[in-house]
C-alpha cells in the first residue's frame, strides 16, 4: 500500500474513530516485537539526560505601531524549545522575530507547548492559550514525535490534531502545523528500529497533512530536515541529549515554517504569497492524500487547501496545493511509496476538476 493510500486510511479512521495499533503490533510478531523493544531500551540508555525545562519565550517581539500580531504555539518539546538556551532561539521566538521584522509591528507570542506532550494534549493547550488570547492571528503547532515513541495509535493522534485545528479555524485563526519529524534520522536508534521509526513517523506526518488540510489549515513537512546536517555535524545541529535540536537545529526548523506562517498572515516577503504552483519547482495541485505523500519526502514543503474549477473537493477528497517555499528545496527522487502530485496550471484551476492519476 502506497503512503498516499495509507494516509487516506489513517485520516479516514481518525474521522470515524477506531485505530490499528494492535494490528500493527501483531504484524511484527513476537520475535520482531522483542527485537524492537530491545533496541528501544538501548536507545534510551544512549540518549543523554533530558533537560529540566525549556526557555520561557512568552512575550512581545519587535516594535512598531498598532496592535500586536498574536501568535499561539502548541505542541511538544520541539514547540516548547527544549534544548535551546534562550527565548529567541526557540522556533516560536524566531518566527515571532521574523514576522515582526517583515511587518514592522509588534508580535505577541504565547507558548503553551509542553515537553513530552502528545496530540491528545493539544485541545487542553488550546483552551489554556485562549485564556490569555481571545483570537490568535495564527496558531503554530509542532507535534507527533511523542505519539510515535509512545506508540500511540496514529488514527487517534490524528483525530486529536484535527479537532484542535478545526476549533482554531472556527475562531477565525490561521493554523500552520509542522508535521511529525522523521525519527529515522536520530543517531542512537539502531536497525531495525530506525527503519520502523522512519516509516511510522512518515506515515503519521502524511496522515496529519490530510487531516489538517481537510480542517482548513496548512502543513509544513519537517521530515528529515536535520538529517544531513545531523550526520555531518551532530554536535552543532542537536543538543547535548542527542535527541532534541540545538539552537541551530531550531533555526533551521523555524526557517522552514516562517514563510508559511507569513503566507497565512498575508505578510509580504520572499515567496510568502499564496501563488500558483510552478511545475519547474516540482509543485502542483492534486488530491490532498497525494500531496501529503509527496511532502513527506521533501522537508520544508507546504501543503494547503485550494480549489479547482471553483470546487474545494474532487472525486478523491480535498484539493490541495503543494509549494516549496524554501529557496534550497529541490525535488527529490520519486519515492516508490508515494504518488506524484498532479500538476495543474494556474490557467486551468478554474476549469472543471479532473481525476488525477494515482
Secondary structure, 3 states (H helix, E strand, C coil): CCHHHHHHHHHHHHHHCCCCHHHHHHHHHHHHHHHHHHHHHHHHHHCCCCCCCCCCCCEEECCCCCCCEEEEEEECHHHHCCCCCCHHHCHHHHHHHHHHHHHCCCEEEEECCCCCCCHHHHHHHHHHHCCCCCCCCEEEEECCHHHHHCCCCHHHHHHHHHHHHHHHHHHCCEEEEECCCCHHHCCCCCCCHHHHHHHHHHHHHHHHHHHHHHCCCEEECCCCCCHHHHHHCHHHHECCCCCCECHHHHHHHHHHHHHHHHHHHCCCCCCCCCCCCCHHHCCEEEEHHHHHHHHHCCCCEEEEECCECCECEECCEEEEEEEECCCCCCCCCCCCCCCCCCCCCHHHCCCCCCCCCC
